[in-house]
Structures are given as C-alpha cells and as structure tokens.
C-alpha cells in the first residue's frame, strides 16, 4: 500500500477504536486481553456491528431502516471484495435518503470500511460472516415472533454465531475448527440475552421465545407480552436455561482449537455469559422486574481472573459449570 493508503487505514483504525471505546461495553474491555493487531481488528468488527445495530434501531420508519441496511450490506460487500488499497466504494441509491441520513451513511462507511477491509484481509475473515451480521439485523426488522426453536436458532446464528465465528478468525485457531461448537456458543450467548430481556422485549411488542416452547407450558402470546409471576412462565424460563446450558457445554469445545492469544478473551466471555445464565436460573422471576445482571463482586472476579496472569493460570479448564444443570444449586451439582 502507498503512504496515503496506510494513512487512510490508520485513520480508520483510530475511528473504530473511538467507536468501540465510547460504547462503554464490557465486550470492549475484553479486547485488552489481545495483542495490539488482534485488538484493533476486534475494534473494527465491533464498530461494524455497532453501526449495523444502530441502523436497525434508528427512529426511522421500518421501510427506511430496511433500505438503509440493504444499502449498508451492498456497500460492505463491495468493499470486502478486491484490492485492500482501493478507494472506498459506496452502493448506489444513497441519494434516495434524506440529506442527513445520506451524509451519515457516507461518513460511517468512510470511517470504518478501510479498517474492516484491512482486518478482514489480514485475518482471512470470510465475507459471508460479516454480511450475515447485517442479515441478522434485517431479520429483526421483519420478524418479531418465532414459531419453532429451529427458526430462533437461525436468527441467533445470524445475530450472534456469525459474530463469534468472525472473532475466531481474528483470535486464531487450529484446524479443524469445531464449527457446530462455535455456532452453539453464539446460540448460548444469544439465548441468555433473550432470557434476560423478556420484559424489555415484551414492552417493544417482541417475543423471541418460540411459540413451540411456551405453548407446551400452557402459555399464550398475551402471557409473554404482559409477563407476570406465574409458575408456568417460571418453568418455561428454567427449561430454556437448561437448553442454553447444553449449548454452553458444546460451545466450550472451541477452547481446544483456539490459539493461545485468543483463549483469555474467549474464556472471559464464556464465563461471563454462563454466570449470567446461572443468575437467571437461580431466580427466574427476577427478569419480570429488572434487567438481571452480575453483581460487582462477580464481575470483578471474572475480570481479575483473566487479566492477572497467576489467577488466569489457576482457572479450571474446562470450567466447573460444564456439564452442570443451571437449575441445580452449585453446592449440589456433584451430589
């Protein structure tokens, strides 16, 4: 690349680092477990996913949100193909948006595409996974109910597993990658998010838990849209925590294929989400009144055990939670 190309890529990496830092996400803090080049690539991936989510969550009418996401998808595809030093290309029809929206789309593409393209090329991230991230947000514009668990699985694959597989390419892995384990890990994370957000999603008129499952417990849509303390709903939530736990168990198998630099970040994410699932299982009714989260002591314990070398080396591998039903109190797990 020429000096001007290098300057453009460096400026883009500065932009994605700023976007990631300003997000305040715990996910961003875990980037510091990675070497610099991988950390910057994770910032590019995170910024791309963040902007994609923002396009889907904007206050524009749903048809305009879909149009913007389709434009973003075309622009992403155009820039992931071909010479990494080429000028950033924009999909056509950007002028069909309002001047403010068109300017924002052009600016975002100019900011992050050089870094995303550089990271994608350097770490050989297949473009399909990046495009599937956009497909997941598009799916959110079109569907707010799922009849079967298989439908939910496909949605979770798009919004979570595709991101995770892109992460694995950045972290590095030894072939063969256990692809089903990688997919299951994303499903486990997203199903945990869905359980945590049952009430928030209901307020937005969304039900992510599949009809197939809640009808087995004698529940209907109204029970999910206006959730209240109910033994049937409690049983549904506990059943879903068991299902998610099995996906976590499968997802941990990714560990054996990971290169060493990526293991701390993977471990920290896995243990954080699995601890959150445990909290939900211990008090299923809590999701009705608040957004369940980990306490400060638990969060600090997970963070310190990954950032402090001696503590990290003492972590059990596999984690004690593997094979443990979250509905069983930890002290009784091996009885």
N, C-alpha and C positions, 0 to 999 in steps of 0.2 A: 504494500500500500504506500501511497505517497504521503508526504508530511501533512498535507491538508486532509487526507483520509484519516490518518492517525489522530489528528486534532479533532475531527468530527466524531470519531469513535470515543475518544477520551471525554469529550464534552457530553456525549450521550450517556456514558457510564456515570458521570457526575450527576446527571439528571435522574437516572434511575436510583442511584444511591439516595438522593434527596427525597424522592417519592417514597422509597421504602422506609427511610428514617422518619419522615413526617407522618407515616401511617400509625405509628405508636403500637404496632402489632408485636406480640410476643414472638411471632414467627420470625420477624426481622432480627430480633436479638440473638436468635439461634444461629444466624449467619456467621456470627463471630467465632463459631467453633470451626469454621472452614478456613483453609488458606486463601490468600487475597484473590487470586484469579477465580476460584470457585465462588468465593463470597460475592464478587462483582457479578458473576453470571447469575447467581441466585437473586441479586437485586434486579437484574434485567428481567428475569422471569416473574418476580413478584410484581414489579411495576406494570408489566404487560397484563398480568391477571387482574391487578387492582384497577387499571384503566378500563379493562373489559367489563368488570363488575360495575364500575361507575356508569358506564354507558347503559347497562341493563337496569340500573337502579335510579336513573335520572327521572325528573318530573315531567318529561316529555310524554305525549300520548304514546300508547303501546306501538302503534304503527310506525311512528318516527323512531322509537327505540330499536325496533327490528331493522329498520332501514339503516340506522347508524351502525348497528352491529354487523349487518351484511357488508356495509362499506368497509368497516374495520377488518372483517375477515378477508375481503378481497385484497386490501392494502397489505395485510400481513402476509398473505400467500405470495403476492408479487415481490415482496422484499426478502422472503426466505429462499427464493429461487434465484440462482445466478451469482454473479460476482459480488463478493462481500464489499468491495470498494465502490460499487456502482452508486449513483445518486439515488436517494430515497424516492421511490415511486409512489404515487397516490392513485387509488382507484378513481374511475370516472364518476360523474354524478355528484361530486362533493358540492357543486354549486347549487344543487337542488335543496340543500339545507338552508336554514336561516343563516345570515352572515355570521352571527355569533357562534352557532353550532359548527358551521364550516370552518371558521377560524380555529376553534378549539380542536377539531379533529386533525386539521393540518398541523397544528402545533404539537399535539401529542404524538402523532406519527413521526414528526421530525425529531422530537426529543428522544424517543425510546427505540425506534427501529434500528438505528446503527448499532446500539449495544445488543439488542436482541438478536440481530443477524450475526454479529460477531460471536456472541456466546453460543448460538445455535451451531455455527460452523466449527468453532473450536472444540466443542464438546459433542459434536455429532448428534444433536438432538433431532430426531425425525420430525419434520414439519407437521405431520399428522397430529401429534400430541398437542402442539401449540394451537392448531386450528380447532381441535376438539374442545379446548378450553372455551373458545368463543361459542362453539356449538352448544355447550352446556348452558351458557348464559342465554343464548337464543331459545333453548328449550324452556327456560324459566319464563319466557315471555308468552309461551304458547300453552303451557300446561300447569295447572295448579292442583291436579288430582292424579293419583296412580291407582289403577285397579288391582295390579298384581305386584308382587315383590320383584319379579323379573323386570317390569317397567321401571321400578325405583332403582334397581341395580344399574340399568343402563344410564339413567340420569346421574347417579352417583359416580359412575365411571367417567362421564364427561366432565363433571364439575370438580372431581377430587382425584380419581385414579390417574387421569391423563396428566394432571399437575405432578402427581407423585412420580410417574414414570419419567417425565421430563427432569425432575430433580435427580433421579437415579443416574441419568446420563451425565449430569454435572458432577455428582459425587464420585462416580466411577464404580464399576462393578466388573466382576469376573464372569465370563460366560460359562455355562448358560444361565441367564437371569431367570429366576422362577417367576414367570410372568403372572401366573394366577395369584401367587402370593403378593406381588406388587399391586395387582388390581384389588385384591381383598383388603390390603392395608388401607387404600384410599376409601373403599366402601366402609370400613370400620370407622375411620375418622369422620366421614360424612354422616353416617347413621348416628354417631354420637352427637354431632351438631344438630341433627334433626330432632333427636330426643330432647336435647337441651332447649330447643327453640319452639316446642309445640305451641305454647301460648302466644309467643310473638308471631308465629306464622298464622295462627288462627285469627289474630287481630287484623292480618292482611288478607284474610279470606283464603288462606292456603292450607292444604292438608297434604303432608308428604308421606305420612304412614299409609301403607297400601290398604285399600278397601278390603282386600282378601284377608288381611290380618285383623282389622278392627271389627269386621262383621263376625269373625269367629268368636269374638268376645261379647257379642250381642250389642255392639255399639253402632251408631249411625253417624252421618256427617255432622248433624247438629251437636252430638256429644263431643266431636273433635273441634268444632268451630266455637263452642262455648264450654270449654273444659272446666270441670269441677271435680271435687273429691268424689271418687266413685271406685268401688272395688274392681269393676270391670276394666276401667281405664288403667288402674294400678297394675292389674295383671297383664294388660297389653304392653305397658311400658317395661315391665320386668321380662316378658317374653322377648321383647326387642333387645334388651340389654344382653340376654343370653345369646341371641343371634349375632349381635355385634361382637361379643366376646370371642365367639368362634372365628369370626373374621380377623380379629386382632391376633389370635393364635396363629392363623395361617399367615398373616402379614409379617409376623416376626421372622419367618423363614428367609426374608430378604437379607437379613443380617449376614448370613453365611456367604453371600455373594458380593457384599459391599467391600470396596477398597477401604483401607483404614481411615483416610481423611474424612470420609462421609459417615462413618459409624457413629461418632458422638451426636451429630445433628439428628440422624435417624432415630437413635436411642432416645434422645431428649423429646422428640415429637411423639414417638410411640408411647413412652411412659407418661407423658402429659395427658394425652387423649385417653389412655387407658385408666388413669387416675380419675379423670372427669367422668368416665363411664361408671366407675365404681361409686362415685358420689351420687350419681343419678339412681343407681340400683339400690343404694342404702336408704334413700328417701324419695321414692318416685313421685310423691305428692308435691315435692318442692318445686317441680317445674311449673306447677299451676300458679304460683305466686311470685316467682322471681326467676331470673336467669341464673341457673346453677353454675357456680364457678369454684375453682380450687382456692382454698384458704392461703393466706400469705405464707404460712409456715411450710405448707406442701409445695408451693411454687418455688420458694427459696431452696428447699431441699432438693428439688429436681434440678434447678439451675446450678447450684453449687456442686452437685454430684457429677455434673458434666463439664463444668469449667475448671474445676480443681482436679488436677491430674491424679493424685493419690486416691481421691474419692471415686473418680471415674473408674479407675482400675479395680476397685473393690465392688463395683456394681455386679449383681448376679447376672449371668448370661447362660440360658435365657432368663428373663425377668421372672420373679416368683408368680406373677399374675398369669403367665402362660399355662393354660390348662385348668385355670381356676374359674368356676362359675361366679360371676359378679354378684349373683343373688345369695351366695353363701358368705357369711361373715368371715373375714380373713383368718381369724383365730380358729375357725372350724374347717378351714379349707382342706386340711390334710387329715381330718379325723375319719 
